[in-house]
Amino acid sequence: MSREDDGSMLAYVQQVQENKVFRVGEHVRFPAHGGTSRISH
């Protein structure tokens, strides 16, 4: 689950990548490329 800047909550799912760990409360980005978005630091 992700709390957006406007307070709404969204769920995102993506394939696990080695050495990519996301922690509760961490700010992330959702860049989009050709209709596909990936969560990144």
DSSP file (Angstrom, degrees, kcal/mol; ACC not computed):
  #  RESIDUE AA STRUCTURE BP1 BP2  ACC     N-H-->O    O-->H-N    N-H-->O    O-->H-N    TCO  KAPPA ALPHA  PHI   PSI    X-CA   Y-CA   Z-CA
    1    1 A M              0   0    0      0, 0.0     2,-0.4     0, 0.0    10,-0.2   0.000 360.0 360.0 360.0 146.2    0.0    0.0    0.0
    2    2 A S  E     -A   10   0A   0      8,-3.0     8,-2.4    23,-0.0     2,-0.7  -0.998 360.0-142.1-132.6 130.5    1.1    3.5   -0.7
    3    3 A R  E     -A    9   0A   0     -2,-0.4     6,-0.2     6,-0.2     5,-0.1  -0.843  25.8-144.1 -92.2 118.6   -0.2    6.7    0.7
    4    4 A E    >   -     0   0    0      4,-3.3     3,-2.2    -2,-0.7    -1,-0.0  -0.276  27.0-101.7 -75.8 165.4   -0.2    9.3   -2.0
    5    5 A D  T 3  S+     0   0    0      1,-0.3    -1,-0.1     2,-0.1    -2,-0.0   0.793 124.2  55.7 -58.2 -28.9    0.5   13.0   -1.4
    6    6 A D  T 3  S-     0   0    0      2,-0.1    -1,-0.3     1,-0.0     3,-0.1   0.436 122.9-105.6 -85.9   2.4   -3.2   13.8   -1.5
    7    7 A G  S <  S+     0   0    0     -3,-2.2    -2,-0.1     1,-0.3     2,-0.0   0.266  77.3 132.2  95.5 -10.4   -3.9   11.2    1.3
    8    8 A S        -     0   0    0     -5,-0.1    -4,-3.3     1,-0.0     2,-0.4  -0.353  51.3-131.0 -72.4 157.5   -5.4    8.5   -0.9
    9    9 A M  E     +A    3   0A   0     -6,-0.2     2,-0.3    -3,-0.1    -6,-0.2  -0.928  26.5 176.3-113.4 133.7   -4.1    4.9   -0.6
   10   10 A L  E     -A    2   0A   0     -8,-2.4    -8,-3.0    -2,-0.4     2,-0.4  -0.963  21.7-137.3-132.6 150.5   -3.1    2.7   -3.6
   11   11 A A        -     0   0    0     -2,-0.3     2,-0.4   -10,-0.2    -2,-0.0  -0.913  19.5-170.4-108.3 136.4   -1.7   -0.8   -3.9
   12   12 A Y        -     0   0    0     -2,-0.4     2,-0.4     2,-0.0    -2,-0.0  -0.961   3.4-167.1-125.8 143.6    1.2   -1.6   -6.3
   13   13 A V        +     0   0    0     -2,-0.4     2,-0.3     2,-0.0    -2,-0.0  -0.994  15.5 158.2-130.6 135.6    2.6   -5.0   -7.3
   14   14 A Q        -     0   0    0     -2,-0.4     3,-0.1    24,-0.1    24,-0.1  -0.988  45.5 -83.0-152.2 161.6    5.8   -5.6   -9.2
   15   15 A Q        -     0   0    0     -2,-0.3     2,-0.1     1,-0.1    -2,-0.0  -0.310  53.1-103.5 -62.5 142.4    8.3   -8.4   -9.7
   16   16 A V        -     0   0    0      1,-0.0     2,-0.4    -2,-0.0    -1,-0.1  -0.453  35.4-161.4 -68.3 137.5   11.0   -8.8   -7.0
   17   17 A Q    >   -     0   0    0      3,-0.3     3,-1.6    -2,-0.1    -1,-0.0  -0.979  25.0-107.8-121.3 136.1   14.4   -7.5   -8.0
   18   18 A E  T 3  S+     0   0    0     -2,-0.4     3,-0.1     1,-0.3     0, 0.0  -0.303 102.8  14.0 -59.1 143.3   17.6   -8.5   -6.2
   19   19 A N  T 3  S+     0   0    0      1,-0.2     2,-0.6     0, 0.0    -1,-0.3   0.603  96.8 117.3  65.8  14.7   19.1   -5.7   -4.0
   20   20 A K    <   +     0   0    0     -3,-1.6     2,-0.5     2,-0.0    -3,-0.3  -0.923  36.7 168.8-113.4 106.1   15.9   -3.7   -4.1
   21   21 A V        -     0   0    0     -2,-0.6     2,-0.4    -3,-0.1    -3,-0.0  -0.972  16.5-162.7-121.0 128.2   14.4   -3.3   -0.7
   22   22 A F        -     0   0    0     -2,-0.5     2,-0.3     4,-0.0    -2,-0.0  -0.927  10.5-156.4-110.7 134.3   11.6   -0.9    0.1
   23   23 A R    >   -     0   0    0     -2,-0.4     3,-2.1     1,-0.1    -2,-0.0  -0.789  30.3 -89.2-111.6 151.7   10.9    0.0    3.8
   24   24 A V  T 3  S+     0   0    0     -2,-0.3     3,-0.1     1,-0.3    -1,-0.1  -0.326 114.3  17.4 -56.2 132.7    7.7    1.3    5.4
   25   25 A G  T 3  S+     0   0    0      1,-0.3    -1,-0.3    -3,-0.0     2,-0.2   0.337  91.1 137.6  86.4  -6.3    7.6    5.1    5.3
   26   26 A E    <   -     0   0    0     -3,-2.1     2,-0.4     1,-0.1    -1,-0.3  -0.503  55.2-123.7 -74.3 138.5   10.2    5.4    2.5
   27   27 A H        +     0   0    0     -2,-0.2     2,-0.3    -3,-0.1    -4,-0.1  -0.686  37.2 178.6 -81.9 134.1    9.5    7.9   -0.2
   28   28 A V        -     0   0    0     -2,-0.4     2,-0.3    -6,-0.0    13,-0.2  -0.846  22.1-128.7-131.3 167.3    9.5    6.3   -3.7
   29   29 A R  B     -B   40   0B   0     11,-3.0    11,-2.2    -2,-0.3     0, 0.0  -0.829   3.3-153.1-114.9 155.9    8.9    7.4   -7.3
   30   30 A F        -     0   0    0     -2,-0.3     9,-0.2     9,-0.2     2,-0.1  -0.606  20.6-175.6-126.0  69.1    6.6    5.8   -9.9
   31   31 A P        -     0   0    0      0, 0.0     7,-1.6     0, 0.0     2,-0.4  -0.435  12.6-147.6 -69.0 140.8    8.2    6.7  -13.3
   32   32 A A  E     -C   37   0C   0      5,-0.2     2,-0.4    -2,-0.1     5,-0.2  -0.905  17.0-179.6-112.6 137.8    6.2    5.6  -16.3
   33   33 A H  E >  S-C   36   0C   0      3,-3.0     3,-1.2    -2,-0.4     0, 0.0  -0.926  73.1 -22.5-137.3 109.7    7.7    4.4  -19.7
   34   34 A G  T 3  S-     0   0    0     -2,-0.4     3,-0.1     1,-0.3    -1,-0.0   0.858 128.1 -45.6  61.7  38.3    5.4    3.4  -22.5
   35   35 A G  T 3  S+     0   0    0      1,-0.2     2,-0.4     0, 0.0    -1,-0.3   0.412 119.1 105.1  88.1  -3.3    2.4    2.6  -20.3
   36   36 A T  E <   -C   33   0C   0     -3,-1.2    -3,-3.0     2,-0.0     2,-0.4  -0.935  50.9-163.0-113.9 133.3    4.5    0.6  -17.7
   37   37 A S  E     -C   32   0C   0     -2,-0.4     2,-0.4    -5,-0.2    -5,-0.2  -0.900   2.9-168.1-113.7 144.8    5.4    2.0  -14.3
   38   38 A R        -     0   0    0     -7,-1.6     2,-0.3    -2,-0.4   -24,-0.1  -0.993  24.1-122.7-128.8 138.2    8.1    0.7  -12.0
   39   39 A I        +     0   0    0     -2,-0.4     2,-0.3    -9,-0.2    -9,-0.2  -0.639  42.3 167.4 -77.7 133.8    8.6    1.7   -8.3
   40   40 A S  B      B   29   0B   0    -11,-2.2   -11,-3.0    -2,-0.3   -20,-0.0  -0.939 360.0 360.0-143.3 165.5   12.0    3.1   -7.7
   41   41 A H              0   0    0     -2,-0.3   -14,-0.1   -13,-0.2   -11,-0.1   0.438 360.0 360.0 -81.1 360.0   14.0    5.0   -5.0
